[in-house]
């Protein structure tokens, strides 16, 4: 598949979770890398995030070999850390160091942090301003660690984390200095307009995850009627253009503010009905997303400043 994305050329990457690859118990079947990576290349994508533990090798040379064999490169990946509790910083920094080494030695550039209540992903207890300041101190430590490896840390707002709701996002913007991963889907679920976020905090955006959302399902997840896994299995995340997120407006707003980073197609899906035939299933939704970017978004992206 030939992609013609204008200013977005070479800046759109894949995420294994778009193929249902997730470590969460009960999520669904996990396709092997030897199938997923060729399907990524077949739709014109040449870079990917790491994905769930066990999907790709955890040793740098082996990771580089597998990706290179399929014509892919590493962007970085998603890292859950406990940072709101000073007593747990040592363990968090140990985990961050281990992951940062892998990313850096394999050619990655972005370390995407999700701030979890605990490593079992318990439901979060919302932080107040003082708690968010402590979290900000923890994030600053990870910033310094990442910088030492040539990586950029980006805070990921996410369901079931300490930066989940609009109130959490506002507190985090006020009481931390960290850069952000603008995830269009998780912001929308938490009650934040991702277009507004791009316009008011675009200078802090270092990474972007693109997904669309069925808000009728999303409301049930935020109200705790459904778990995140149940919401995903009910189709909460939709191919770009098929949900209720103005993904095109987000991209335009970011590009107008000079954003030059990655756009990662991260449309979480769960394979609960067995494995689809090769060339079918998740890759078909990814094709829809790329078609949306090519025909609905790229023509609207303004030329680079000064051109």
Buried (B, 14 or more C-beta within 10 A) or exposed (E): EEBEBBBBEEBBBBBBBBBBBBEBEEBBEBBEBEBBBBBBBBBBBBBBBBBBEEBBBBEBEEBBEBBEEBEBBBBBBBBBBBBBBEEBBEEBBEBBBEBBEBBBBBBBBBBBBBBBBEEEBEEBEEBEEEBBBBBBBBBBBBBEBBEEBEBBBBBBBBBBBBBBBBBBBEBBBEBBEBBBBBBBBBBBBBBBBBBEBBBEBBEBBBBBBBBBBBBEBBBBBBEEEBBBBBBBBBEBBBBBBBBEBBBBBBBBBBBBBEBEBBBBBBBBBBBEEEBBEEEEBBBEBBBBBBBBBBEBBBEEBEEEEEE
